[in-house]
Amino acid sequence: MLTGFCYFPQNPTFAPMNKNTLIEQIHAKKSFLCVGLDTTIDRIPRHLLGEEDPVFAFNQAIIEATLPYAIAYKPNWAFYEALGASGMESLRKTLAIIPKDVMLVADAKRGDIGNTASMYARAFFDELDVDAITIAPYMGKDSVTPFLDRADKWAFVLALTSNPGAADLQYQDDGREKIYQRVLRLGQEWAADQPGELGFVIGATRPEAMAEVRALAPDAFFLVPGVGAQGGDLQAVCKYGRSREGGLLINSSRGIIYASSGEDFAACAAEAAAELQGEMGQFV
């Protein structure tokens, strides 16, 4: 049985998770670190399998260990949905213990027509009270703007991703601009008169494009997956991807949460998070 269990207090005096609040967290912790909670039952240390809820027990320990270094947590919805009702209960309990002064990003990659997008926004922002959600923009403006109509809530739109299949669509060029460039341009236009916050998902494994993408979206926050197990260049991301205000959430999932498969998994996760935070600190 795990010891030291506690729910983090949901302090109502914390400021809403707007851009200023996030920037304050970056400077307070000298960190851009977002910890991805891509938890799978087959990779949880074996000594946790006797827990009533092994997934939640693992997540709780990871959050407690990495909180001094992280400004955000990003549960990947698919990893919990794949476990059915028990997985969604583990997710619900995980959401409840993430402190309100760090960003909670739902990595759900929703993207549908306007009335359905509005229901997704209601589910994630009003019912689950997450701060941010990842959005697939393939269906255009009406699939994105419903996520931008609430002040202090965030939509991170997929723009230039790190997967091999990104070249199938994102780099296609009509002679004026590539699709990822259009997403960056249109996204900023769509968000211009909206109360919510817009960011973009930019893969860390494409550092050669980071400076160009930053020039196209100089003030936007970038959610950057691919550092750690995927081999993204952290130094290049920090150097070329940051904005004047910081502007980065750099995600590491497997490289932190699975730093060890033994009983020292939480301590090793803390060490991995601290190492990344230390590298990031010189750019804050």
C-alpha positions, 0 to 999 in steps of 0.5 A: 500500500502506498503511504503519504496519500493526499489530495492536493488542495483545490485552492480557490485563490489561485488565479485562472490559468491565463497566459499571465498565470502560466508565464508566472509559473514558468519563471517561478519554477524556471521550467517549461516542463509538461509531464505527459501521463501516458499511463499503461497498465503493462508498464506500471511497476509490478509492486503497484498491481496489488493496489485497488487502482494501480493506474491512479496510484502510479499517477499520484506518485508521479505527480507528487514526485515531479511537481517541483519541476513541472508547470503542466500535466498532460493526460493522454485520454486514449490511454484511459479510454482503452481501459473502459470504465475503470480507466476513466475512473482512474483518470477522474481521480487523477484530474482531481489531484492535479493542483490548480496552479499548474496547467491541466492539458487534456490530450484528447485531439478532438476535432468535429463540426461546430455543434459537436465541438461545442459539446466537447468544449462543454464536456472538457471545460465545464464538466471536467474543468481542464485548462486546455485541450488539444484540437485537430483542425482538419474540419476548419474554423467551426471545429476550433472556435467553440474551444476559444469562447471561454476566457482562461481556457486554451485550445492547442491546435495541431500544426506541425507534428513529429510523427512520420505521417505528418509529411502526408498532409502537413507539408503539402504546398499549394504554391503559396504556403504549406498546410502547417503554415496555413494552420498557423495563420488561420488559427491566429485569425480565428482566435483574434476576437475570441476570449480564450487562449490559442496555442499550437502543437509543434513537434520537438523532432523538427527543430529545423522548423522551430525558428520558422514556426516561431516567426509565424506565430510570435506570441503563441504558446507551443505545446511541444511533444517529442522530447525524451524517448522520441529524441527531440532536441531540447536545446534547439527547442528552447533556443529557437522555439521560445517567445519573448515571454517564454511561450513553451510547454515542453512535454516529456512522457515516457522519459519521465514516468517510465524512468524506472520500472522498480520500486524507485520509479517515483524517485527516478521520475523526479530525477529525470524531471529535474534534469530536464528542468535544469536544462530548461532553466538557462533559457527562462 
